[in-house]
Amino acid sequence: MSDEPPGGVDTPDPSAVTTAGPDAATAETPLLRNGNFQALWTSEAFAALAKEAAEVAYPLLILTTTGSAFYAGAVGSAQLLTASVMSIPGGTLADRVDRRMILIVCNLVRVVLLGLFALLIWTEDTNPFIIFGIAVGSAVCLGVSNPTGLAVIKQLVPPSQLTQATAQNQVRYFAATMGGPPLGGSLFAVGRAFPFLSSAVAFLVSTVLLLFIRKPLKVENAAPGEKRHAVEGFKFLARQPVLRLLIIWIMGSNMAFTHTGVFLALIATAESRGASPAFTGMLLSIAGVGGLVGSLLAGPIIKRVSPPVLFLTAAWIGPVAAVLLANVSGLIPLGIIVACVFLRGPVTSALFLAYLAAMAPDKVQGRVLGAVMFMSMIAAPIGVFAVGTIFDLAGATWVFTTMAIVSALAALPTLSPVIRKLAPPEHYADAGAAPDAHPTPKET
């Protein structure tokens, strides 16, 4: 959700929250005329664009100044690890604290970090340790703000519009995935500080847009004696066979095909073949198109394809794509193949979230969201670190071969009878009340 889209599967982009649903007036408002939701959507679009532009600039800066794909991979791994760990307290905060304030504070911290970083680059007063510190500091804000920003959606739209709102949210994210890399690469070609300065400005605009959300974003107070511990989110996931198996697949797939790792592999491969920063940005944009197309097609695909077929197909696309990446020549074909991998992300993410929404009671949605984001991202740093290490030691072919092996192993849980006989999400609506039970499909 990744906000990064790890593994071409997506860090799930849930629209979960623990407060009561919208009022009747909101329920009667078409989504496009829902000013509160559109303000949130636009704010998050600027934040996603800022994040993508900066993240493509980090490895470009590291490779330009140090020439080490290993160090670029280490920084990317640290970012993912930090964001995944911070999603746990972020999910807990989403159940306890005014959500607008969380989003504003995280945005403003990134404005300061990236603005100062741009100044240091401009004065040539930076080094690998500063790059590491800025990247990790920004990742802290990402980890805290992601569960909150995603949880707000259900506060702003009625239940009947959640699917539509989630689909629009996917379009926003993947549009940023497509537009951010070429923007970051092009600005980097003009001046190394420009991608970070532009990201700081975009985060500032995102903050201002949050002020246009007129509906209060406070959370429901805990009942007397109720303790909202983060561990409850993990316990809930462990008790649900469907969610448990899908999370295992997502974790393994993210290790192989995490957004940052795949982009690092493409950047390092392009650099080794003499591509310019602008061309590299275009290559990443081609890869990002897959996510955007997938977000546009997610609704129709989910309506027409059964969940078992969809999950099985998506799972085994990964190994096939990785084998192709290891054997094709040229750079543009690499971007096209990665686009095909990323196309599955919004589709599987939306379907996974439908099961999560059906199974998880409202009072634990924030913590379940934090747990899902943590588990879906925690394996990704290993993959990013491995990409940088293997590329330095053996080159691009072995990087993609390793992706094929890992993604094939990750796909094995989807062969379970639990997944092969999966009913539609609405059939599991009572699972939250009896989490250890296998729900019986309802009559339709």
ChimeraX attribute file (.defattr): number of C-alpha atoms within 10 A of each C-alpha:
attribute: neighborCount
match mode: 1-to-1
recipient: residues
	/A:1	25
	/A:2	25
	/A:3	26
	/A:4	25
	/A:5	28
	/A:6	30
	/A:7	31
	/A:8	33
	/A:9	31
	/A:10	31
	/A:11	28
	/A:12	29
	/A:13	29
	/A:14	31
	/A:15	28
	/A:16	30
	/A:17	31
	/A:18	22
	/A:19	20
	/A:20	12
	/A:21	16
	/A:22	15
	/A:23	12
	/A:24	9
	/A:25	8
	/A:26	17
	/A:27	17
	/A:28	11
	/A:29	14
	/A:30	12
	/A:31	20
	/A:32	10
	/A:33	10
	/A:34	15
	/A:35	18
	/A:36	21
	/A:37	23
	/A:38	19
	/A:39	19
	/A:40	24
	/A:41	22
	/A:42	17
	/A:43	24
	/A:44	27
	/A:45	22
	/A:46	23
	/A:47	26
	/A:48	27
	/A:49	27
	/A:50	28
	/A:51	30
	/A:52	27
	/A:53	28
	/A:54	28
	/A:55	22
	/A:56	26
	/A:57	28
	/A:58	23
	/A:59	25
	/A:60	27
	/A:61	18
	/A:62	21
	/A:63	18
	/A:64	13
	/A:65	11
	/A:66	14
	/A:67	15
	/A:68	18
	/A:69	25
	/A:70	22
	/A:71	19
	/A:72	27
	/A:73	27
	/A:74	21
	/A:75	26
	/A:76	29
	/A:77	26
	/A:78	22
	/A:79	27
	/A:80	32
	/A:81	22
	/A:82	25
	/A:83	30
	/A:84	29
	/A:85	21
	/A:86	23
	/A:87	29
	/A:88	29
	/A:89	18
	/A:90	30
	/A:91	33
	/A:92	27
	/A:93	23
	/A:94	32
	/A:95	29
	/A:96	17
	/A:97	16
	/A:98	16
	/A:99	21
	/A:100	22
	/A:101	14
	/A:102	19
	/A:103	23
	/A:104	19
	/A:105	14
	/A:106	20
	/A:107	25
	/A:108	17
	/A:109	18
	/A:110	27
	/A:111	24
	/A:112	15
	/A:113	19
	/A:114	26
	/A:115	19
	/A:116	16
	/A:117	23
	/A:118	22
	/A:119	16
	/A:120	15
	/A:121	18
	/A:122	14
	/A:123	10
	/A:124	11
	/A:125	10
	/A:126	14
	/A:127	13
	/A:128	14
	/A:129	10
	/A:130	13
	/A:131	18
	/A:132	19
	/A:133	16
	/A:134	18
	/A:135	24
	/A:136	21
	/A:137	18
	/A:138	22
	/A:139	24
	/A:140	24
	/A:141	23
	/A:142	28
	/A:143	29
	/A:144	27
	/A:145	28
	/A:146	29
	/A:147	38
	/A:148	30
	/A:149	24
	/A:150	25
	/A:151	26
	/A:152	25
	/A:153	22
	/A:154	23
	/A:155	24
	/A:156	28
	/A:157	25
	/A:158	21
	/A:159	14
	/A:160	9
	/A:161	16
	/A:162	18
	/A:163	16
	/A:164	14
	/A:165	23
	/A:166	24
	/A:167	21
	/A:168	17
	/A:169	25
	/A:170	25
	/A:171	22
	/A:172	20
	/A:173	29
	/A:174	31
	/A:175	22
	/A:176	27
	/A:177	30
	/A:178	24
	/A:179	22
	/A:180	28
	/A:181	32
	/A:182	24
	/A:183	26
	/A:184	30
	/A:185	27
	/A:186	23
	/A:187	22
	/A:188	24
	/A:189	17
	/A:190	12
	/A:191	12
	/A:192	22
	/A:193	23
	/A:194	25
	/A:195	30
	/A:196	29
	/A:197	21
	/A:198	22
	/A:199	28
	/A:200	28
	/A:201	19
	/A:202	22
	/A:203	29
	/A:204	22
	/A:205	18
	/A:206	26
	/A:207	24
	/A:208	15
	/A:209	20
	/A:210	20
	/A:211	14
	/A:212	15
	/A:213	17
	/A:214	12
	/A:215	13
	/A:216	11
	/A:217	16
	/A:218	17
	/A:219	19
	/A:220	15
	/A:221	12
	/A:222	12
	/A:223	8
	/A:224	6
	/A:225	6
	/A:226	8
	/A:227	9
	/A:228	18
	/A:229	14
	/A:230	21
	/A:231	14
	/A:232	17
	/A:233	23
	/A:234	19
	/A:235	12
	/A:236	22
	/A:237	21
	/A:238	16
	/A:239	16
	/A:240	20
	/A:241	16
	/A:242	21
	/A:243	20
	/A:244	16
	/A:245	19
	/A:246	20
	/A:247	21
	/A:248	18
	/A:249	25
	/A:250	32
	/A:251	26
	/A:252	25
	/A:253	31
	/A:254	34
	/A:255	28
	/A:256	34
	/A:257	33
	/A:258	33
	/A:259	27
	/A:260	29
	/A:261	28
	/A:262	24
	/A:263	26
	/A:264	25
	/A:265	23
	/A:266	22
	/A:267	24
	/A:268	27
	/A:269	21
	/A:270	22
	/A:271	18
	/A:272	11
	/A:273	11
	/A:274	11
	/A:275	16
	/A:276	14
	/A:277	24
	/A:278	19
	/A:279	19
	/A:280	28
	/A:281	31
	/A:282	21
	/A:283	26
	/A:284	30
	/A:285	23
	/A:286	24
	/A:287	30
	/A:288	30
	/A:289	24
	/A:290	27
	/A:291	33
	/A:292	25
	/A:293	20
	/A:294	25
	/A:295	28
	/A:296	18
	/A:297	17
	/A:298	23
	/A:299	18
	/A:300	10
	/A:301	14
	/A:302	16
	/A:303	9
	/A:304	9
	/A:305	11
	/A:306	15
	/A:307	22
	/A:308	19
	/A:309	15
	/A:310	17
	/A:311	24
	/A:312	17
	/A:313	14
	/A:314	21
	/A:315	28
	/A:316	18
	/A:317	17
	/A:318	29
	/A:319	26
	/A:320	15
	/A:321	20
	/A:322	27
	/A:323	17
	/A:324	17
	/A:325	24
	/A:326	18
	/A:327	12
	/A:328	12
	/A:329	10
	/A:330	10
	/A:331	17
	/A:332	16
	/A:333	16
	/A:334	24
	/A:335	24
	/A:336	20
	/A:337	20
	/A:338	29
	/A:339	24
	/A:340	21
	/A:341	27
	/A:342	32
	/A:343	27
	/A:344	28
	/A:345	28
	/A:346	35
	/A:347	29
	/A:348	25
	/A:349	24
	/A:350	25
	/A:351	21
	/A:352	23
	/A:353	21
	/A:354	21
	/A:355	20
	/A:356	28
	/A:357	22
	/A:358	17
	/A:359	27
	/A:360	25
	/A:361	19
	/A:362	17
	/A:363	17
	/A:364	21
	/A:365	29
	/A:366	33
	/A:367	31
	/A:368	31
	/A:369	33
	/A:370	33
	/A:371	29
	/A:372	30
	/A:373	31
	/A:374	25
	/A:375	22
	/A:376	30
	/A:377	33
	/A:378	22
	/A:379	23
	/A:380	31
	/A:381	26
	/A:382	22
	/A:383	29
	/A:384	32
	/A:385	24
	/A:386	22
	/A:387	33
	/A:388	27
	/A:389	20
	/A:390	19
	/A:391	23
	/A:392	15
	/A:393	12
	/A:394	10
	/A:395	17
	/A:396	22
	/A:397	17
	/A:398	15
	/A:399	25
	/A:400	26
	/A:401	17
	/A:402	20
	/A:403	26
	/A:404	25
	/A:405	15
	/A:406	21
	/A:407	28
	/A:408	21
	/A:409	14
	/A:410	24
	/A:411	24
	/A:412	16
	/A:413	18
	/A:414	23
	/A:415	15
	/A:416	12
	/A:417	10
	/A:418	15
	/A:419	20
	/A:420	15
	/A:421	13
	/A:422	18
	/A:423	18
	/A:424	17
	/A:425	18
	/A:426	15
	/A:427	18
	/A:428	24
	/A:429	20
	/A:430	17
	/A:431	21
	/A:432	20
	/A:433	11
	/A:434	12
	/A:435	18
	/A:436	13
	/A:437	13
	/A:438	14
	/A:439	16
	/A:440	11
	/A:441	14
	/A:442	11
	/A:443	5
	/A:444	5
